[in-house]
Amino acid sequence: MNLSKKYLDDLTYKIIGAVIEVHRFVGPGLLELAYQQCLIKEFKLRGLDFKTEQTIDFHYKGKEINTKLRYDFLIENAVILELKSVEKMNSIFEAQLLTYMKLLKKPKGMLINFNVKNIFDAGQKTFVNEIYRSLPNG
């Protein structure tokens, strides 16, 4: 697959559509695991390829580090999606996502908080890095 900014932006639109559908159907106030299970079903219905709850191992100075870190979703091997269901977003969640993007060498990440009345109010944030910025537009 040849990644481009347009491809990733279109994929982001599809992911947000799935997130909105789940939030519209079940609403706020559940645990992250409930939203994760609903998104698994929704991503399958929409034909999106994804992995979930995979460990993030990496090398540090030539030694493999097994951290037991896990991302919530890796969609189309390009976008990392982290789910939260919290009263208030914390900057550590953003730092975690940015680190996952760096370790996995992925250009885009999304942080979703389902514990809001409207996903667009304060429920979603998208991040890009230097990998994304180096991609062609089309």
DSSP file (Angstrom, degrees, kcal/mol; ACC not computed):
  #  RESIDUE AA STRUCTURE BP1 BP2  ACC     N-H-->O    O-->H-N    N-H-->O    O-->H-N    TCO  KAPPA ALPHA  PHI   PSI    X-CA   Y-CA   Z-CA
    1    1 A M              0   0    0      0, 0.0     2,-0.8     0, 0.0     0, 0.0   0.000 360.0 360.0 360.0 131.6    0.0    0.0    0.0
    2    2 A N        -     0   0    0      5,-0.0     2,-0.2     2,-0.0     5,-0.1  -0.844 360.0-143.2 -94.0 112.0    1.3    3.4   -0.9
    3    3 A L        +     0   0    0     -2,-0.8     2,-0.3     4,-0.1   135,-0.1  -0.494  26.0 168.5 -76.1 142.4    0.5    5.8    1.9
    4    4 A S     >  -     0   0    0     -2,-0.2     4,-2.3   131,-0.1   133,-0.2  -0.947  47.7-109.9-142.5 163.9   -0.5    9.4    1.1
    5    5 A K  H  > S+     0   0    0    131,-2.9     4,-2.6    -2,-0.3     5,-0.2   0.899 119.8  52.6 -61.3 -40.0   -2.0   12.2    3.1
    6    6 A K  H  > S+     0   0    0    131,-1.9     4,-2.7   130,-0.3     5,-0.2   0.928 108.3  49.8 -62.7 -45.2   -5.3   11.8    1.2
    7    7 A Y  H  > S+     0   0    0      1,-0.2     4,-2.5     2,-0.2    -1,-0.2   0.938 114.0  45.3 -57.9 -47.5   -5.5    8.1    2.0
    8    8 A L  H  X S+     0   0    0     -4,-2.3     4,-2.4     2,-0.2    -1,-0.2   0.872 112.6  50.5 -66.7 -37.1   -4.9    8.7    5.7
    9    9 A D  H  X S+     0   0    0     -4,-2.6     4,-1.9     2,-0.2    -1,-0.2   0.903 111.7  48.0 -67.3 -40.4   -7.3   11.6    5.8
   10   10 A D  H  X S+     0   0    0     -4,-2.7     4,-1.8     2,-0.2    -2,-0.2   0.902 112.2  49.9 -64.0 -41.1  -10.0    9.4    4.1
   11   11 A L  H  X S+     0   0    0     -4,-2.5     4,-2.5    -5,-0.2    -2,-0.2   0.900 107.8  53.5 -63.9 -41.2   -9.2    6.6    6.5
   12   12 A T  H  X S+     0   0    0     -4,-2.4     4,-2.8     1,-0.2     5,-0.2   0.906 106.5  52.9 -59.0 -42.7   -9.5    9.0    9.5
   13   13 A Y  H  X S+     0   0    0     -4,-1.9     4,-2.0     1,-0.2    -1,-0.2   0.903 110.0  48.1 -59.5 -43.0  -13.0   10.0    8.2
   14   14 A K  H  X S+     0   0    0     -4,-1.8     4,-1.9     2,-0.2    -2,-0.2   0.898 111.7  49.6 -65.4 -41.2  -14.0    6.3    8.1
   15   15 A I  H  X S+     0   0    0     -4,-2.5     4,-2.5     2,-0.2    -2,-0.2   0.934 110.7  49.0 -64.1 -46.0  -12.7    5.7   11.6
   16   16 A I  H  X S+     0   0    0     -4,-2.8     4,-2.8     1,-0.2     5,-0.2   0.883 108.1  55.4 -62.3 -37.7  -14.5    8.8   13.0
   17   17 A G  H  X S+     0   0    0     -4,-2.0     4,-2.0    -5,-0.2    -1,-0.2   0.911 109.6  46.1 -59.2 -42.7  -17.7    7.6   11.3
   18   18 A A  H  X S+     0   0    0     -4,-1.9     4,-2.2     2,-0.2    -2,-0.2   0.906 112.5  50.5 -66.5 -41.9  -17.4    4.3   13.1
   19   19 A V  H  X S+     0   0    0     -4,-2.5     4,-2.7     1,-0.2     5,-0.2   0.924 110.5  49.1 -61.5 -45.7  -16.7    6.0   16.4
   20   20 A I  H  X S+     0   0    0     -4,-2.8     4,-2.9     1,-0.2     5,-0.2   0.898 109.4  52.7 -61.9 -41.1  -19.7    8.3   16.0
   21   21 A E  H  X S+     0   0    0     -4,-2.0     4,-1.9    -5,-0.2    -1,-0.2   0.926 111.6  45.2 -61.8 -45.2  -22.0    5.3   15.2
   22   22 A V  H  X>S+     0   0    0     -4,-2.2     4,-2.8     2,-0.2     5,-0.5   0.938 115.5  47.0 -63.5 -46.4  -20.9    3.4   18.3
   23   23 A H  H  X5S+     0   0    0     -4,-2.7     4,-2.1     1,-0.2    -2,-0.2   0.898 111.8  50.9 -63.8 -40.4  -21.2    6.5   20.5
   24   24 A R  H  <5S+     0   0    0     -4,-2.9    -1,-0.2    -5,-0.2    -2,-0.2   0.884 115.1  43.9 -62.3 -38.8  -24.7    7.3   19.0
   25   25 A F  H  <5S+     0   0    0     -4,-1.9    -2,-0.2    -5,-0.2    -1,-0.2   0.920 130.6  18.2 -76.2 -45.7  -25.8    3.8   19.7
   26   26 A V  H  <5S-     0   0    0     -4,-2.8    -3,-0.2    -5,-0.2    -2,-0.2   0.700  92.9-152.7-105.2 -21.5  -24.5    3.2   23.2
   27   27 A G     << -     0   0    0     -4,-2.1     3,-0.4    -5,-0.5    -1,-0.1  -0.105  33.1 -45.3  78.1-179.3  -23.8    6.7   24.5
   28   28 A P  S    S+     0   0    0      0, 0.0    87,-0.2     0, 0.0    57,-0.0  -0.288  99.9  60.4 -81.1 168.7  -21.3    7.8   27.2
   29   29 A G  S    S+     0   0    0      1,-0.3     2,-0.1    57,-0.1    86,-0.1   0.385  70.5 114.0 101.7  -2.7  -20.6    6.2   30.5
   30   30 A L  S    S-     0   0    0     -3,-0.4    -1,-0.3    84,-0.1     2,-0.1  -0.462  71.6 -91.4 -93.4 171.3  -19.4    2.7   29.7
   31   31 A L    >>  -     0   0    0     -2,-0.1     4,-1.3     1,-0.1     3,-0.9  -0.434  37.5-109.7 -75.6 156.5  -16.0    1.2   30.3
   32   32 A E  H 3> S+     0   0    0      1,-0.3     4,-2.7     2,-0.2     5,-0.2   0.865 116.0  62.9 -54.1 -39.3  -13.4    1.4   27.5
   33   33 A L  H 3> S+     0   0    0      1,-0.2     4,-2.4     2,-0.2    -1,-0.3   0.857  99.4  53.5 -58.7 -36.9  -13.7   -2.4   26.9
   34   34 A A  H <> S+     0   0    0     -3,-0.9     4,-2.0     2,-0.2    -1,-0.2   0.927 111.4  45.2 -64.0 -44.2  -17.4   -2.0   25.9
   35   35 A Y  H  X S+     0   0    0     -4,-1.3     4,-2.7     1,-0.2    -2,-0.2   0.883 110.9  54.3 -66.7 -37.8  -16.5    0.6   23.3
   36   36 A Q  H  X S+     0   0    0     -4,-2.7     4,-2.2     2,-0.2    -2,-0.2   0.930 108.9  47.8 -61.6 -45.3  -13.6   -1.5   22.0
   37   37 A Q  H  X S+     0   0    0     -4,-2.4     4,-1.7     1,-0.2    -1,-0.2   0.892 112.6  49.1 -64.3 -39.2  -15.9   -4.5   21.5
   38   38 A C  H  X S+     0   0    0     -4,-2.0     4,-2.5     1,-0.2    -1,-0.2   0.907 110.4  50.9 -65.5 -40.9  -18.4   -2.4   19.7
   39   39 A L  H  X S+     0   0    0     -4,-2.7     4,-3.3     2,-0.2     5,-0.3   0.870 104.1  57.7 -66.4 -35.5  -15.7   -0.8   17.5
   40   40 A I  H  X S+     0   0    0     -4,-2.2     4,-1.9     1,-0.2    -1,-0.2   0.952 111.3  43.1 -56.2 -48.5  -14.4   -4.3   16.6
   41   41 A K  H  X S+     0   0    0     -4,-1.7     4,-2.3     1,-0.2    -2,-0.2   0.920 115.7  48.4 -62.1 -45.2  -17.9   -5.1   15.3
   42   42 A E  H  X S+     0   0    0     -4,-2.5     4,-1.7     2,-0.2    -2,-0.2   0.898 110.2  50.3 -67.1 -41.3  -18.3   -1.7   13.5
   43   43 A F  H  <>S+     0   0    0     -4,-3.3     5,-2.5     2,-0.2     4,-0.3   0.897 111.0  50.1 -63.8 -39.4  -14.8   -1.9   11.8
   44   44 A K  H ><5S+     0   0    0     -4,-1.9     3,-1.3    -5,-0.3    -2,-0.2   0.927 109.0  51.5 -63.2 -44.3  -15.7   -5.4   10.6
   45   45 A L  H 3<5S+     0   0    0     -4,-2.3    -1,-0.2     1,-0.3    -2,-0.2   0.842 112.1  47.4 -60.3 -33.3  -19.0   -4.2    9.2
   46   46 A R  T 3<5S-     0   0    0     -4,-1.7    -1,-0.3    -5,-0.2    -2,-0.2   0.407 114.2-117.3 -91.0   1.6  -17.2   -1.3    7.4
   47   47 A G  T < 5 +     0   0    0     -3,-1.3     2,-0.4    -4,-0.3    -3,-0.2   0.739  58.9 154.4  72.7  23.4  -14.5   -3.6    6.0
   48   48 A L      < -     0   0    0     -5,-2.5     2,-0.4    -6,-0.2    -1,-0.2  -0.696  41.2-132.6 -86.9 136.1  -11.6   -2.0    7.8
   49   49 A D        +     0   0    0     -2,-0.4    27,-3.6     2,-0.0     2,-0.3  -0.721  41.6 156.1 -84.5 132.6   -8.5   -4.1    8.5
   50   50 A F  E     -A   75   0A   0     -2,-0.4     2,-0.3    25,-0.3    25,-0.2  -0.990  35.8-147.5-154.0 159.7   -7.3   -3.8   12.0
   51   51 A K  E     -A   74   0A   0     23,-2.0    23,-2.4    -2,-0.3     2,-0.4  -0.937  21.3-158.8-122.4 152.2   -5.4   -5.3   14.9
   52   52 A T  E     +A   73   0A   0     -2,-0.3    21,-0.2    21,-0.2    20,-0.2  -0.989  61.1   3.1-136.5 145.6   -6.3   -4.8   18.5
   53   53 A E  S    S+     0   0    0     18,-0.9     2,-0.3    19,-0.8    19,-0.2   0.826  77.7 160.1  55.4  39.5   -4.4   -5.2   21.8
   54   54 A Q        -     0   0    0     17,-0.4    17,-1.5    -3,-0.1    -1,-0.2  -0.677  41.8-111.3 -87.9 145.6   -1.1   -6.0   20.3
   55   55 A T  B     -E   70   0B   0     -2,-0.3     2,-0.7    15,-0.2    15,-0.2  -0.439  18.5-136.4 -76.2 151.8    2.0   -5.5   22.3
   56   56 A I        +     0   0    0     13,-2.3    11,-0.5    -2,-0.1    13,-0.4  -0.873  30.3 173.0-110.1  96.6    4.5   -2.8   21.5
   57   57 A D        +     0   0    0     -2,-0.7     2,-0.3     9,-0.1     9,-0.2  -0.787   5.3 170.8-100.8 149.1    8.0   -4.2   21.8
   58   58 A F  E     -F   65   0C   0      7,-1.5     7,-3.9    -2,-0.3     2,-0.4  -0.938  31.4-104.7-150.0 170.7   11.0   -2.2   20.6
   59   59 A H  E     -F   64   0C   0     -2,-0.3     2,-0.5     5,-0.3     5,-0.2  -0.847  23.2-170.8-105.0 137.4   14.8   -2.2   20.7
   60   60 A Y  E >  S-F   63   0C   0      3,-3.0     3,-1.6    -2,-0.4    -2,-0.0  -0.966  76.9 -22.6-128.1 114.7   16.8    0.0   22.9
   61   61 A K  T 3  S-     0   0    0     -2,-0.5    -1,-0.1     1,-0.3     3,-0.1   0.899 129.7 -47.4  51.3  46.0   20.6    0.1   22.3
   62   62 A G  T 3  S+     0   0    0      1,-0.2     2,-0.5     0, 0.0    -1,-0.3   0.421 118.0 107.9  82.7  -1.1   20.4   -3.2   20.5
   63   63 A K  E <  S-F   60   0C   0     -3,-1.6    -3,-3.0     2,-0.0     2,-0.3  -0.928  70.7-121.4-114.6 133.2   18.4   -5.0   23.2
   64   64 A E  E     -F   59   0C   0     -2,-0.5     2,-0.6    -5,-0.2    -5,-0.3  -0.530  24.5-152.0 -71.5 132.3   14.7   -5.9   22.8
   65   65 A I  E     -F   58   0C   0     -7,-3.9    -7,-1.5    -2,-0.3     2,-0.8  -0.929   5.6-161.5-109.5 119.0   12.5   -4.3   25.4
   66   66 A N        +     0   0    0     -2,-0.6    -9,-0.1    -9,-0.2    -2,-0.0  -0.864  21.5 163.6-100.8 103.2    9.3   -6.2   26.3
   67   67 A T        -     0   0    0     -2,-0.8    -1,-0.1   -11,-0.5     3,-0.1   0.606  45.4-128.5 -98.9 -14.6    7.2   -3.5   28.0
   68   68 A K        +     0   0    0      1,-0.3     2,-0.2   -12,-0.1   -11,-0.1   0.633  55.7 153.0  66.5  14.8    3.8   -5.1   27.9
   69   69 A L        -     0   0    0    -13,-0.4   -13,-2.3    31,-0.0     2,-0.4  -0.530  24.0-168.3 -68.5 141.8    2.5   -1.8   26.3
   70   70 A R  B     -E   55   0B   0    -15,-0.2     2,-0.2    -2,-0.2   -15,-0.2  -0.999  15.0-144.4-136.6 134.6   -0.5   -2.4   24.2
   71   71 A Y        -     0   0    0    -17,-1.5   -18,-0.9    -2,-0.4   -17,-0.4  -0.623  16.5-134.4 -88.3 158.1   -2.3   -0.2   21.7
   72   72 A D  S    S-     0   0    0      9,-0.4   -19,-0.8     1,-0.3     2,-0.3   0.945  81.3  -3.2 -76.2 -50.0   -6.1   -0.4   21.4
   73   73 A F  E     -AB  52  81A   0      8,-1.6     8,-2.4   -21,-0.2     2,-0.4  -0.999  46.1-165.0-143.8 145.1   -6.3   -0.5   17.6
   74   74 A L  E     -AB  51  80A   0    -23,-2.4   -23,-2.0    -2,-0.3     2,-0.5  -0.971  27.1-159.0-122.5 113.7   -3.9   -0.3   14.6
   75   75 A I  E >>  -AB  50  79A   0      4,-3.1     3,-2.3    -2,-0.4     4,-2.1  -0.825  66.6 -15.5-105.8 128.7   -6.2    0.3   11.6
   76   76 A E  T 34 S-     0   0    0    -27,-3.6    -1,-0.2    -2,-0.5   -26,-0.1   0.783 112.7 -78.7  52.4  30.5   -5.1   -0.5    8.1
   77   77 A N  T 34 S+     0   0    0     -3,-0.3    -1,-0.3   -28,-0.2     3,-0.1   0.764 128.2  74.3  53.4  28.9   -1.5   -0.7    9.5
   78   78 A A  T <4 S+     0   0    0     -3,-2.3    30,-1.1     1,-0.3     2,-0.5   0.613  80.9  53.8-138.2 -33.2   -1.4    3.1    9.4
   79   79 A V  E  <  -Bc  75 108A   0     -4,-2.1    -4,-3.1    28,-0.1     2,-0.5  -0.953  60.9-149.6-122.1 127.0   -3.5    4.7   12.2
   80   80 A I  E     -Bc  74 109A   0     28,-2.1    30,-3.0    -2,-0.5     2,-0.5  -0.814  14.4-163.0 -92.3 130.5   -3.2    4.0   15.9
   81   81 A L  E     -Bc  73 110A   0     -8,-2.4    -8,-1.6    -2,-0.5     2,-0.5  -0.967   4.5-169.6-118.7 121.4   -6.5    4.5   17.8
   82   82 A E  E     - c   0 111A   0     28,-3.0    30,-2.7    -2,-0.5     2,-0.4  -0.940  10.6-151.0-111.8 131.4   -6.5    4.9   21.5
   83   83 A L  E     + c   0 112A   0     -2,-0.5     2,-0.3    28,-0.2    30,-0.2  -0.788  16.3 174.6-105.3 142.9   -9.7    4.7   23.4
   84   84 A K  E     - c   0 113A   0     28,-2.4    30,-2.8    -2,-0.4    31,-0.3  -0.964  21.5-168.5-137.9 156.3  -10.6    6.4   26.7
   85   85 A S        +     0   0    0     -2,-0.3     2,-0.3    28,-0.2   -53,-0.1  -0.618  44.5 135.4-141.6  78.0  -13.8    6.7   28.8
   86   86 A V        -     0   0    0     -2,-0.1    29,-0.2     1,-0.1     3,-0.1  -0.839  63.5-123.1-129.4 159.1  -12.8    9.4   31.3
   87   87 A E  S    S+     0   0    0     -2,-0.3     2,-0.4     1,-0.2    -1,-0.1   0.883 100.6  15.6 -68.1 -38.8  -14.2   12.5   32.8
   88   88 A K  S    S-     0   0    0     -3,-0.0    -1,-0.2     0, 0.0     2,-0.1  -0.999  80.5-120.3-141.2 134.2  -11.3   14.7   31.7
   89   89 A M        -     0   0    0     -2,-0.4     2,-0.4    -3,-0.1    24,-0.0  -0.461  27.8-148.8 -71.6 145.2   -8.6   14.0   29.1
   90   90 A N    >>  -     0   0    0     -2,-0.1     3,-1.6     1,-0.1     4,-0.8  -0.897  19.8-125.7-117.0 143.8   -5.1   14.1   30.5
   91   91 A S  H 3> S+     0   0    0     -2,-0.4     4,-2.2     1,-0.3     5,-0.2   0.736 107.3  69.9 -62.6 -21.0   -2.0   15.2   28.6
   92   92 A I  H 3> S+     0   0    0      1,-0.2     4,-2.4     2,-0.2    -1,-0.3   0.828  92.7  58.1 -65.6 -29.7   -0.3   11.9   29.5
   93   93 A F  H <> S+     0   0    0     -3,-1.6     4,-2.2     2,-0.2    -1,-0.2   0.905 107.2  46.9 -64.6 -41.0   -2.8   10.2   27.1
   94   94 A E  H  X S+     0   0    0     -4,-0.8     4,-2.6     2,-0.2    -2,-0.2   0.922 111.9  50.0 -65.3 -44.7   -1.5   12.4   24.3
   95   95 A A  H  X S+     0   0    0     -4,-2.2     4,-2.2     1,-0.2    -2,-0.2   0.901 109.7  51.8 -61.2 -41.2    2.1   11.6   25.2
   96   96 A Q  H  X S+     0   0    0     -4,-2.4     4,-2.5     2,-0.2    -1,-0.2   0.936 111.0  46.8 -60.3 -48.2    1.4    7.9   25.2
   97   97 A L  H  X S+     0   0    0     -4,-2.2     4,-2.5     1,-0.2    -2,-0.2   0.922 111.4  50.6 -62.5 -45.0   -0.2    8.0   21.8
   98   98 A L  H  X S+     0   0    0     -4,-2.6     4,-1.9     1,-0.2    -1,-0.2   0.876 110.9  49.9 -61.6 -37.1    2.6   10.1   20.3
   99   99 A T  H  X S+     0   0    0     -4,-2.2     4,-3.0    -5,-0.2     5,-0.2   0.910 109.1  51.2 -68.0 -42.0    5.1    7.6   21.8
  100  100 A Y  H  X S+     0   0    0     -4,-2.5     4,-2.5     1,-0.2    -2,-0.2   0.920 109.3  51.3 -58.8 -43.5    3.2    4.6   20.3
  101  101 A M  H  X>S+     0   0    0     -4,-2.5     5,-2.2     1,-0.2     4,-0.7   0.910 113.1  45.6 -60.3 -41.9    3.3    6.4   16.9
  102  102 A K  H ><5S+     0   0    0     -4,-1.9     3,-0.5     3,-0.2    -2,-0.2   0.942 114.3  46.2 -67.0 -49.0    7.0    6.9   17.2
  103  103 A L  H 3<5S+     0   0    0     -4,-3.0    -2,-0.2     1,-0.2    -1,-0.2   0.869 120.3  39.2 -63.8 -37.3    7.8    3.3   18.4
  104  104 A L  H 3<5S-     0   0    0     -4,-2.5    -1,-0.2    -5,-0.2    -2,-0.2   0.490 106.3-126.9 -91.4  -4.3    5.6    1.7   15.7
  105  105 A K  T <<5 +     0   0    0     -4,-0.7    -3,-0.2    -3,-0.5    -4,-0.1   0.938  54.2 153.7  57.0  51.4    6.6    4.2   13.0
  106  106 A K      < -     0   0    0     -5,-2.2    -1,-0.2    -6,-0.2    25,-0.2  -0.895  42.7-143.7-112.3 142.2    3.0    5.1   12.1
  107  107 A P  S    S+     0   0    0      0, 0.0    22,-1.2     0, 0.0    25,-0.4   0.680  76.5  36.0 -81.3 -18.4    2.1    8.5   10.7
  108  108 A K  E     -cD  79 128A   0    -30,-1.1   -28,-2.1    20,-0.2     2,-0.3  -0.985  55.9-178.0-142.3 145.9   -1.2    9.2   12.3
  109  109 A G  E     -cD  80 127A   0     18,-2.5    18,-3.2    -2,-0.4     2,-0.4  -0.986   9.1-156.6-141.0 151.7   -2.9    8.6   15.7
  110  110 A M  E     -cD  81 126A   0    -30,-3.0   -28,-3.0    -2,-0.3     2,-0.5  -0.993   2.5-159.2-132.4 136.7   -6.3    9.3   17.1
  111  111 A L  E     -cD  82 125A   0     14,-2.9    14,-2.0    -2,-0.4     2,-0.5  -0.970  14.9-170.8-115.6 122.4   -7.4    9.7   20.7
  112  112 A I  E     -cD  83 124A   0    -30,-2.7   -28,-2.4    -2,-0.5     2,-0.6  -0.953  12.1-166.6-120.0 128.8  -11.1    9.1   21.4
  113  113 A N  E     -c   84   0A   0     10,-3.1   -28,-0.2    -2,-0.5     3,-0.1  -0.953   2.0-174.2-112.2 112.6  -12.9    9.8   24.7
  114  114 A F        +     0   0    0    -30,-2.8     2,-1.4    -2,-0.6   -29,-0.2   0.597  66.6  88.0 -80.5 -10.6  -16.3    8.2   24.7
  115  115 A N  S    S+     0   0    0    -31,-0.3     2,-0.3   -87,-0.2    -1,-0.2  -0.285  72.0  92.5 -88.9  53.8  -17.3    9.8   28.0
  116  116 A V  S    S-     0   0    0     -2,-1.4     3,-0.2    -3,-0.1     4,-0.0  -0.923  79.0-124.1-136.0 160.8  -18.7   12.9   26.4
  117  117 A K  S    S+     0   0    0     -2,-0.3     2,-0.4     1,-0.3    -1,-0.1   0.870 103.3  22.9 -72.8 -36.4  -22.1   14.0   25.2
  118  118 A N    >>  -     0   0    0      1,-0.1     3,-1.2    -3,-0.1     4,-1.1  -0.988  69.4-144.8-135.7 123.4  -20.8   14.8   21.7
  119  119 A I  H 3>>S+     0   0    0     -2,-0.4     4,-1.8     1,-0.3     5,-0.6   0.848 102.6  53.6 -54.5 -36.9  -17.7   13.3   20.2
  120  120 A F  H 345S+     0   0    0      3,-0.2    -1,-0.3     2,-0.2     4,-0.1   0.731  98.2  64.9 -75.0 -20.9  -16.9   16.5   18.4
  121  121 A D  H <45S-     0   0    0     -3,-1.2    -1,-0.2     1,-0.1    -2,-0.2   0.981 138.8 -35.5 -64.4 -56.6  -17.1   18.7   21.5
  122  122 A A  H  <5S+     0   0    0     -4,-1.1    -2,-0.2    -9,-0.1    -3,-0.1   0.142 113.6 100.4-153.1  20.0  -14.2   17.2   23.3
  123  123 A G  T  <5S+     0   0    0     -4,-1.8   -10,-3.1    -5,-0.5     2,-0.4   0.547  76.4  41.7 -97.0  -7.3  -14.2   13.5   22.4
  124  124 A Q  E   < +D  112   0A   0     -5,-0.6     2,-0.3   -12,-0.2   -12,-0.2  -0.998  48.2 176.0-146.7 145.2  -11.6   13.2   19.7
  125  125 A K  E     -D  111   0A   0    -14,-2.0   -14,-2.9    -2,-0.4     2,-0.4  -0.991  14.8-153.7-144.7 134.8   -8.2   14.4   18.8
  126  126 A T  E     -D  110   0A   0     -2,-0.3     2,-0.4   -16,-0.2   -16,-0.2  -0.896   9.9-166.8-114.5 140.6   -6.0   13.5   15.8
  127  127 A F  E     -D  109   0A   0    -18,-3.2   -18,-2.5    -2,-0.4     2,-0.3  -0.954   5.4-174.0-127.4 143.9   -2.2   13.6   15.7
  128  128 A V  E     -D  108   0A   0     -2,-0.4     2,-0.2   -20,-0.2   -20,-0.2  -0.890   7.1-164.2-127.8 163.3    0.3   13.4   12.9
  129  129 A N     >  -     0   0    0    -22,-1.2     4,-2.2    -2,-0.3     3,-0.2  -0.615  46.4 -71.0-132.6-166.9    4.1   13.3   13.0
  130  130 A E  H  > S+     0   0    0      1,-0.2     4,-1.3     2,-0.2     5,-0.1   0.788 126.5  60.6 -64.1 -27.9    7.1   13.8   10.7
  131  131 A I  H  4 S+     0   0    0      2,-0.2     4,-0.4     1,-0.2     3,-0.4   0.950 107.8  44.5 -63.0 -47.6    6.2   10.5    8.8
  132  132 A Y  H >4 S+     0   0    0    -25,-0.4     3,-1.7     1,-0.2    -2,-0.2   0.932 110.6  54.3 -60.1 -46.8    2.8   12.0    7.9
  133  133 A R  H 3< S+     0   0    0     -4,-2.2    -1,-0.2     1,-0.3    -2,-0.2   0.761 106.0  53.7 -63.0 -23.5    4.4   15.3    6.9
  134  134 A S  T 3< S+     0   0    0     -4,-1.3    -1,-0.3    -3,-0.4    -2,-0.2   0.539  89.3 101.3 -87.9  -6.0    6.8   13.6    4.6
  135  135 A L  S <  S-     0   0    0     -3,-1.7  -131,-0.1    -4,-0.4     2,-0.1  -0.406  81.3-102.9 -77.7 153.3    4.0   11.7    2.7
  136  136 A P        -     0   0    0      0, 0.0  -131,-2.9     0, 0.0  -130,-0.3  -0.374  26.8-124.7 -68.5 156.1    2.8   12.9   -0.7
  137  137 A N              0   0    0   -133,-0.2  -131,-1.9     1,-0.2  -130,-0.1   0.924 360.0 360.0 -69.0 -45.6   -0.6   14.7   -0.8
  138  138 A G              0   0    0   -133,-0.2    -1,-0.2  -132,-0.1  -134,-0.1   0.440 360.0 360.0 -98.8 360.0   -2.4   12.5   -3.2
